Amino acid sequence: MKVSFLTTSHNPEDDRIFYHQAVSLKNDGHSVEIISTKTDQKEKKRGININSFNGNTLSKKDKTNKIIAILSCSEPDIIICSEPLAIYAADKFRRKKHNKVKIIYDITEWYPSKKNLAGLNIIKKPIKALTLIIFNLYTARKTDAFIFGEWFKSRPYRLLFPNKRHVCIPYYPDLTYLTPKQPGILSDKLRLLYSGKLSKEKGFGNFLKVIKELSIKRPELNIYVKTIGWYINDEEKNDFEKQINDLPENINLSHYPVMPFPDYLKVISDTDIFLDLRSDDIENTHCLPIKIFYFAALKRPVIYSDLKAIKKETEIDKFGFLVKPRNTKETVGHILNYIEDKHLYDLHCTNAEKLANEKYNWKIIENRFKQFVNNTLSAG
């Protein structure tokens, strides 16, 4: 079987696409290709053909035509798409070649999402949203099957396309990629992490308030903070850098740019408690953060914003706490409880490890993914 992964918003070495799905199919003996329009990259890695190009400045028409040209060379039996534009290009290729290639839509994001509508005024935003919704539904009709990454995002598709094949493949990590370290929380030393977009909406401001308040309450505590990510605009960058410069001296902050997946896992592995205090708006609360499963696999407690998706799809109470993201006092209180109550900290570390081994584990759902792809190909 020849499989092409097609994405217009992810890099070719995306952790879900490359390190889990593509590697799994390759190890099963299939020919696997990844096509991304985010970066120029043509190489063979772990037996997987990466055939990508930088389409960031191309029109949708030119991007589509370039995708079709690549697909015409590889002639896949099945195409797994991550976005509506990818489906549109895959379907156009199918109709052009008059072949029976199958198309699967791997749904992991809302479409349209806030980022698709960013910068539009009050008049243009609803018009653009309606246009994108129609386009999404049009392309979804062209698919043969759906893969859902999470429950809330599956609901519209299950309702509108009840007869289409579908399967749920959560964001569980392959534990072989992780090297957990033994918990090492100390009364005078704490290691924290912020990972992702350095923006207000993703909770970076809330994170800075927490570490500042924590340092004031515990001036004897040496707080080592790693930030991994990127600023989304100069205005927020300038604001946050001022806040960082005003942090007390017992906070030691190191910043890392976005890095390859294996390097990222190494950098975050010595964190004591994982925090994520993103906004609890209507989109975020219905989104399940992929990182929460990696944090559990590293045998560490988590403190997350109180999001509906987390409550729906994780056993969060066994290895962490949900908080109101702007309630600094509440979050600091939970951190201090972990420092002062070693039994609670060790219990949550143990529970996180147990859940990762027995449930939040790619190896447990890997066969379900492979069987679904195989069955979709063979279905009439």
Secondary structure as GFF3:
##gff-version 3
##sequence-region A 1 380
A	DSSP	beta_strand	2	7	.	.	.	ID=ss1
A	DSSP	pi_helix	15	22	.	.	.	ID=ss2
A	DSSP	alpha_helix	23	27	.	.	.	ID=ss3
A	DSSP	beta_strand	31	36	.	.	.	ID=ss4
A	DSSP	beta_strand	38	45	.	.	.	ID=ss5
A	DSSP	beta_strand	48	54	.	.	.	ID=ss6
A	DSSP	alpha_helix	60	74	.	.	.	ID=ss7
A	DSSP	beta_strand	78	81	.	.	.	ID=ss8
A	DSSP	alpha_helix	84	97	.	.	.	ID=ss9
A	DSSP	beta_strand	102	107	.	.	.	ID=ss10
A	DSSP	alpha_helix	114	117	.	.	.	ID=ss11
A	DSSP	alpha_helix	124	141	.	.	.	ID=ss12
A	DSSP	beta_strand	145	148	.	.	.	ID=ss13
A	DSSP	alpha_helix	151	160	.	.	.	ID=ss14
A	DSSP	beta_strand	165	168	.	.	.	ID=ss15
A	DSSP	three_ten_helix	175	177	.	.	.	ID=ss16
A	DSSP	beta_strand	189	198	.	.	.	ID=ss17
A	DSSP	alpha_helix	204	217	.	.	.	ID=ss18
A	DSSP	beta_strand	222	231	.	.	.	ID=ss19
A	DSSP	alpha_helix	234	245	.	.	.	ID=ss20
A	DSSP	beta_strand	251	256	.	.	.	ID=ss21
A	DSSP	alpha_helix	261	268	.	.	.	ID=ss22
A	DSSP	beta_strand	273	276	.	.	.	ID=ss23
A	DSSP	three_ten_helix	284	286	.	.	.	ID=ss24
A	DSSP	alpha_helix	291	297	.	.	.	ID=ss25
A	DSSP	beta_strand	302	305	.	.	.	ID=ss26
A	DSSP	alpha_helix	308	313	.	.	.	ID=ss27
A	DSSP	three_ten_helix	316	318	.	.	.	ID=ss28
A	DSSP	beta_strand	320	323	.	.	.	ID=ss29
A	DSSP	alpha_helix	328	340	.	.	.	ID=ss30
A	DSSP	alpha_helix	342	358	.	.	.	ID=ss31
A	DSSP	alpha_helix	362	378	.	.	.	ID=ss32
###
